[in-house]
């Protein structure tokens, strides 16, 4: 979106899921509804969650360092970060510069008109 756009409001929403990256099977599946849960499955889940939560925290830090106007909400399975005052392209660029890829979050962008019919 053009930064001087006066007709639309852009709402960027980042979803950071705890238990999985999109298109990935987490070690959580080795525990839920399994009759003989093995200790190694618990250890694998621990390693996975430790790494995953650290990466989420780092992404959040990067985004809040470059822009202060984020609404950050904790949900059962994810963290939601949203803003209407920062371009999502700049957010993506910062995350990519620090080694994060599109599979580590879900980005939804919505556009609404500021006023009336054009």
C-alpha positions in Angstrom: 0.0 0.0 0.0 1.3 3.5 -0.8 2.3 5.2 2.5 0.4 8.4 1.6 -2.8 6.7 0.7 -5.7 8.7 2.1 -8.6 6.6 0.9 -7.9 3.2 2.7 -6.9 2.0 6.1 -4.7 -1.1 6.1 -5.0 -3.4 9.1 -2.1 -5.9 9.4 -2.7 -8.9 11.7 0.2 -11.3 12.6 -0.8 -14.7 14.1 2.0 -16.5 15.9 0.9 -20.0 16.7 2.5 -21.8 19.7 2.2 -25.4 18.8 3.0 -25.4 15.1 4.2 -23.5 12.2 1.7 -23.7 9.4 2.3 -26.9 7.3 4.2 -28.6 10.0 3.4 -31.6 12.2 4.4 -30.7 15.8 5.6 -33.3 18.3 2.4 -32.6 20.2 0.8 -35.3 18.0 3.0 -37.9 19.7 1.3 -37.1 23.0 -2.4 -36.3 22.4 -4.7 -39.3 22.2 -1.8 -41.7 22.4 -2.1 -44.6 24.8 1.5 -45.3 25.4 3.2 -41.9 25.6 6.9 -42.2 25.8 9.3 -40.0 27.8 11.1 -39.1 24.6 7.9 -37.7 23.1 7.7 -35.3 26.1 11.3 -34.3 25.6 10.7 -33.7 21.9 7.7 -31.5 22.7 9.8 -29.6 25.3 12.5 -28.9 22.7 10.0 -27.9 20.1 8.1 -25.5 22.3 11.2 -23.9 23.8 12.5 -23.2 20.3 9.1 -22.1 18.9 8.3 -19.7 21.8 11.8 -18.2 21.7 11.3 -17.4 17.9 7.9 -15.9 18.5 9.3 -13.7 21.3 12.1 -12.5 19.0 9.7 -11.7 16.2 7.5 -9.7 18.6 10.6 -7.8 19.8 11.7 -6.9 16.3 8.2 -5.7 15.3 7.7 -3.6 18.5 11.2 -2.0 18.2 10.3 -0.5 14.8 6.7 0.4 15.6 5.1 1.1 18.9 1.4 1.1 18.0 0.6 -2.6 18.1 -2.4 -4.2 19.8 -1.0 -7.5 21.2 -3.4 -10.1 22.4 -2.6 -13.5 23.9 -5.0 -16.3 22.9 -5.2 -19.9 23.9 -3.0 -21.2 21.0 -1.4 -18.0 19.6 -0.3 -14.4 20.0 -2.1 -11.8 17.8 -0.3 -8.6 16.9 -2.2 -6.1 14.9 -1.9 -2.5 13.7 -3.4 0.0 11.4 -0.6 2.5 11.4 2.4 0.5 10.0 2.8 -1.0 6.5 2.9 -4.8 6.5 5.6 -4.8 3.8 8.0 -3.1 6.1 7.1 -5.7 8.8 7.8 -8.5 6.4 11.1 -7.0 5.4 12.3 -6.7 9.0 11.4 -10.3 9.8 13.1 -11.6 6.6 16.2 -9.6 7.3 16.5 -11.5 10.6 16.1 -14.9 9.2 12.3 -15.5 9.7 10.3 -16.9 6.8 6.6 -16.9 5.9 6.0 -20.3 7.5 6.6 -19.0 11.0 3.5 -16.8 11.1 0.2 -16.1 9.4 -0.3 -12.6 8.1 -3.8 -11.3 7.2 -4.2 -7.8 5.7 -7.5 -6.1 5.5 -8.3 -2.8 3.8 -11.3 -0.6 4.6 -12.2 2.8 3.2 -11.7 5.8 5.3 -14.7 7.7 4.0 -17.7 7.1 1.8 -18.0 5.7 -1.6 -15.2 6.6 -4.1 
